[in-house]
Amino acid sequence: MIGLLKGICVAVGLTLLVGAAPVFSQDGGVRAALDALVAAYPAALAGHDGKVLRWRDGTVMPVSGDTGARTPPELLRRASVIDQFRFPYPRGSFDRSSAIDGDPGRLRNTAFFTKMYGNCRRGEVLGKLVSVTWLPKTWGGSIRVTSVNGVSERLRAISSEIDVLPEKIKRAAYPIADAYNCRNVADTGQPSPHGYGIAIDLNISASDYWYWRRAGAAVYRNRIPEEIVAIFEKHGFIWGGKWHHFDTMHFEYRPELLGIDGWASDALR
Ligand SMILES: [Zn+2]
């Protein structure tokens, strides 16, 4: 059974790789992607030269990993900084009937995110978490997310906007299924963005997840209203409903994929 599931995952992944058109296939593409990354995290990143990222604390981090051919499962486990831009994220209204290449935003370089937000398994994230009251007019439960990069403030703004939507729309946004959670991604074994405090899962009973359907054809289905997706994207969060390996409850803070600039300093908040 495990072998069968693995085979399905590999088959899905290979299909994606063949159809992928990397945005960084030329030097200009790499520079544009890294410009977007630096602009998205100006409090942490000082710049880049196309080969390395320079962090404000003096750390220098290569943007490319191994350049040999890698299978999709290997990419998920060993993505480089520039691999994070491999699949352009389709901001805005979304027609799933058109084929989508890959999982835009699902490739994450562990060193990059761990440096940015901390390693939850070493207790480096807890001290950066703050509580946010989610949909105070409607639900009022408390969720924990990071304050780094203003993530908690952005989620407060998102909550305020969803809170005043009609009930039939906002019903998909509560109760919250998960926010901060020090765990790995179910199918890849890699650190979950929930462990960095940058991700939130909405109402599980209104959600669909490819992994639940992995034993059969992963037929896409979505019940999250596009009004909710648009609000999250406006504030720098990508949606897992736009992944080939769809996860429609999942949103995570990835402003670099949306062309959204971050705050230059925490003091500006
Ligand atoms: Zn999630």
Boltz pocket constraint, residues with backbone or C-beta under 6 A from the ligand:
constraints:
  - pocket:
      binder: B
      contacts: [[A, 178], [A, 194], [A, 199], [A, 200], [A, 201], [A, 249], [A, 250], [A, 251]]
      max_distance: 6.0
